[in-house]
Amino acid sequence: MGIEKKLKVAVVGCGNIGTGAHIGNYAKNEGVELAWFCDIIPERADEMAEKHGGIAVYDYHELLDKDIDLVSVCTHNDMHAPISIDHLHRFPACGEGCPVRKARRAHFAGSFGDAAGRP
Ligand SMILES: NC(=O)c1ccc[n+]([C@@H]2O[C@H](COP(=O)([O-])OP(=O)(O)OC[C@H]3O[C@@H](n4cnc5c(N)ncnc54)[C@H](O)[C@@H]3O)[C@@H](O)[C@H]2O)c1
């Protein structure tokens, strides 16, 4: 039986880990549609969109109202929390929720603490 509905994925940050570990592995998974690529360096997002057939954007805010099932946040550490929290705020709007996958788990708690104004 084939896959009925592909998971629509957005990757924010198309640098080393974004293109290698995240996009590289999503591309091998027939259950995934690489739908959106975001980077503040436009040519990085453009290159991935051209290669994988998705859409390139250069500001992650453009993704917040889009039909996305999962977001990989692959920017530098200081932007992990703001980008993840903005996407998690989509929960009430998108019903089933929008899981967020971050590039490196070790800094997650600290990043969220910083974003919430806590040490
Ligand atoms: N490189 C590795 O081997 C490795 C391994 C494990 C974890 N990580 C983690 O992965 C994360 C990214 O590391 P990297 O090596 O891929 O860095 P990188 O500099 O190669 O890539 C980061 C990308 O994010 C983009 N970016 C920055 N701010 C952005 C924003 N606001 N919106 C959209 N794009 C933005 C940058 O332009 C860049 O293309 C870091 O948290 C790092 O600790 C990296």
The ligand as a Gaussian input file, in Angstrom:
#p B3LYP/6-31G(d) Opt

LIG

0 1
 N       27.393000      21.424000      11.579000
 C       27.276000      20.343000      12.362000
 O       27.976000      19.317000      12.202000
 C       26.266000      20.319000      13.473000
 C       26.073000      19.153000      14.177000
 C       25.089000      19.088000      15.163000
 C       24.346000      20.208000      15.432000
 N       24.562000      21.375000      14.755000
 C       23.722000      22.520000      15.095000
 O       23.003000      22.895000      13.943000
 C       22.747000      24.293000      13.982000
 C       23.189000      24.901000      12.671000
 O       24.581000      24.650000      12.478000
 P       25.222000      24.659000      11.024000
 O       26.587000      24.097000      11.169000
 O       24.302000      24.038000      10.036000
 O       25.324000      26.242000      10.750000
 P       25.362000      26.967000       9.330000
 O       25.918000      28.336000       9.576000
 O       26.031000      26.126000       8.299000
 O       23.809000      27.052000       8.924000
 C       22.897000      27.862000       9.587000
 C       22.016000      28.516000       8.523000
 O       20.950000      29.202000       9.167000
 C       20.712000      30.398000       8.441000
 N       19.995000      31.337000       9.299000
 C       20.464000      32.082000      10.324000
 N       19.476000      32.804000      10.889000
 C       18.347000      32.502000      10.198000
 C       16.999000      32.929000      10.308000
 N       16.595000      33.805000      11.229000
 N       16.102000      32.431000       9.430000
 C       16.472000      31.538000       8.471000
 N       17.758000      31.089000       8.336000
 C       18.672000      31.570000       9.181000
 C       22.111000      30.862000       8.026000
 O       22.068000      31.792000       6.966000
 C       22.761000      29.531000       7.645000
 O       22.551000      29.214000       6.272000
 C       23.481000      24.838000      15.209000
 O       22.579000      24.918000      16.287000
 C       24.516000      23.775000      15.491000
 O       24.864000      23.738000      16.854000
 C       25.493000      21.444000      13.780000

